[in-house]
Amino acid sequence: MDTLRLAIFNKNAIDVNKLDGSLAFQIHGFNITFFVSRLVANGIYTFFEIAHFRFPQSLDDIPSFISLKNTKLLLGINEAFWRLCRKSDDSATIAGRYKVTLASLETLIDGSKNRGRSCSVRYGQ
């Protein structure tokens, strides 16, 4: 449900600020996942994962974290941020595509916070 919270947060960020896209990240333990949201058509928002890292748990793991693969992923996140996460040049189109967030989605989200809760949604594993 934390991922749903992020998706709703990104949707609202796009709507309120008239952005081309929005970047979010979720940290759970030593894992960090980056997501991008975009408003692609009338009322259709995409929310997809662009990168996933596992941070080193000790000093011994740092050399394996600083690799060409991780550097390319970080550069890709940087490029996505600067290309998508900005005020839209055509804010009238963004405003015209806006749809109200469904109140029924809010009922799915638990109001409590729990650091011990495992990440329930992880695709590809």
C-alpha angles and dihedrals in degrees: 000000000000088000090054088051090054092048092052091045091052092046091053092046090054093047099045097042098034092235130172089225144342132226123213134175134199123205120198116171107310094340125096124187125191123209134187126205127197136177102228103168141355104318094342115121122180120211117184141161115250102176144004127197137180111213119221114267094205141013089263090064096053096089091056091049093053096067135135091252093055092043090054090048091051091048089050091052089048091050093048091050096051094042100044110020100074140094109288117250086217102044091160090065091049090049090048093052094049119123126186116255110254112250089214089068090061090059090060092060118087111225093215126089124220123178091193094059113111121235103262098190118059118141123206098030 
